[in-house]
Amino acid sequence: MTRPSLWWVGRDLRLADNPALSAAAAAGPVIPVAVLDDATVPPGAAAQWRLGQSMHSLDARLRDLGSRLVVRRGDARTTLAGLLADTGAQAIHLCDPHPFFAVPQGLPLVLHPANNLMASGTLATGAGTPYRRFTPFWKSLRARPIAAPLDTAPVPAPADWPAGLDPADWDLGAAMNRGAAVLARHARIGEAAARQRLDAFLADSLSAYGTDRDRPDRPLGTSGLSDALALGEISARSIWHAVLDRGGPGAETFLSELGWRDFARDLMRHSPDMGRQNWNRDWDGFPWQADNPQAEAWRRAQTGIDMVDAGMREMYVTGRMHNRVRMIAASFLTKHLLTDWRVGTRWFDDTLIDWDPASNAMNWQWVAGSGPDAAPYFRVFNPDSQGDRFDPSGRYRAHWLTGPGADAFAEAAPRAWRVDPRRRPPPVVTLAAGRQRALEAYAIARR
Ligand SMILES: Cc1cc2nc3c(=O)[nH]c(=O)nc-3n(C[C@H](O)[C@H](O)[C@H](O)COP(=O)(O)OP(=O)(O)OC[C@H]3O[C@@H](n4cnc5c(N)ncnc54)[C@H](O)[C@@H]3O)c2cc1C
């Protein structure tokens, strides 16, 4: 009988349009495997929980097909070498997991295209250098054909199964404590749910995406697919082609958002430390403040600024935050509170279920001013006027500050925070004074 291949699921937990699975299945029996180690599991509690949920969903789907997900814990290289020895497998197939983790060396690993529109690092300026601005990157990407998605692959079972952890022992939600039950009410898990979400978005929301995408009070205004994309429950190129086929208003704007995702990955390929260092090193002398009590109030949704606190609560409860509100919350931390963007990135790392190291780092640096194509530092969002503009009836803020969202936040938050969900604290800073302080710091740093 043909020797089996290992399909290392990495961050591509789907059967449709999965180049690694398709290649493994074409070679013979397939053993789907996942490895739990510090390098391959996300650092944050919410992202770990979401990965665990996705693995359970994939395992259930595989079991329906007569297969299963074999999970082992330990250093990836040693664990995979052990699986090769136990199974006699001929190769390990994996979709390029950048930016989530680096591929271990010294294994018979066959690397397949990442879940991107275009492989990171392939687009370059006329001078052969990486793109540093989004618009030319996007023009170049948009002008190229994006590969059509592959069909759903079969998963032929091996004659024998290697031992793996019992699913009850995967333990990926442990750090969430009480918050896991709250998150679970909001999350849509797995490949089928992602496809349903895409179909509903195409039918009901794509045509108004150009305007609704900025409206946190319209929760169905955006696709809500970012966590499914981060886990690879759906492929970016299958979304791309579905949107192109549907066409009409909203389609081009939506495609360009997928382009931002590819841009972030491309930047991180060229600047792997983008999550730790200012992308623009001219910012190294900027007087950011280290972590501080006001930043702690920001984390706890207790700044007294409604739009910021509403967004921070949305993230704590659902593991996601509307993009417009992410920008407002990030701007408030880095400008009104003059706090280092890395303080914010770390909190998002810990609380987002759609955590993506490249998108998170690029967007934080974009807001802070130190990133590629960044918003100019002197453009300081006023959270109140942003709220009036993008949440005109106040529905979004009311939901999180005084409505059911406030109760959900009290349920999810650590007891040590002693959340009194409807109490509004006085502002940690007046908006005018915070803005002024930020502009003065910027003026001094520029000199
Ligand atoms: C400070 C900050 C941190 C962020 N951190 C993350 C993160 O960790 N993970 C993450 O996936 N997104 C991040 N984003 C980008 C964006 O907020 C989310 O992708 C978006 O809110 C997801 O909602 P959606 O799927 O409904 O998006 P839609 O509007 O439906 O967009 C479709 C897809 O395009 C991609 N996309 C959209 N906007 C962006 C963007 N600005 N940058 C990169 N990709 C984008 C996402 O994959 C998204 O799912 C961050 C933005 C900010 C301002």
The ligand as an ORCA input file, in Angstrom:
! r2SCAN-3c Opt
* xyz 0 1
  C      -5.425     48.722     15.440
  C      -5.953     47.654     14.501
  C      -5.627     46.308     14.700
  C      -6.099     45.310     13.817
  N      -5.773     44.002     14.062
  C      -6.220     43.037     13.196
  C      -5.914     41.656     13.418
  O      -5.216     41.279     14.367
  N      -6.434     40.741     12.563
  C      -7.203     41.115     11.477
  O      -7.645     40.236     10.717
  N      -7.475     42.407     11.218
  C      -7.020     43.381     12.048
  N      -7.329     44.694     11.808
  C      -8.008     45.038     10.539
  C      -9.540     45.119     10.584
  O      -9.986     45.871     11.688
  C     -10.224     43.734     10.624
  O      -9.668     42.902      9.626
  C     -11.721     43.902     10.339
  O     -12.319     44.688     11.353
  C     -12.356     42.543     10.294
  O     -13.744     42.629     10.124
  P     -14.433     41.998      8.839
  O     -13.936     40.621      8.614
  O     -15.900     42.190      9.003
  O     -13.849     42.942      7.702
  P     -14.365     43.291      6.238
  O     -14.588     44.759      6.179
  O     -15.471     42.422      5.827
  O     -13.079     42.999      5.343
  C     -12.838     41.729      4.739
  C     -11.475     41.219      5.119
  O     -10.464     42.106      4.649
  C      -9.382     42.121      5.577
  N      -9.205     43.484      6.096
  C     -10.153     44.441      6.240
  N      -9.608     45.571      6.723
  C      -8.287     45.326      6.898
  C      -7.189     46.076      7.364
  N      -7.310     47.362      7.761
  N      -5.977     45.493      7.429
  C      -5.803     44.224      7.042
  N      -6.804     43.444      6.576
  C      -8.030     43.995      6.499
  C      -9.758     41.186      6.716
  O      -9.173     39.927      6.491
  C     -11.271     41.129      6.615
  O     -11.832     39.944      7.136
  C      -6.884     45.699     12.697
  C      -7.207     47.046     12.495
  C      -6.762     48.015     13.399
  C      -7.118     49.454     13.139
*
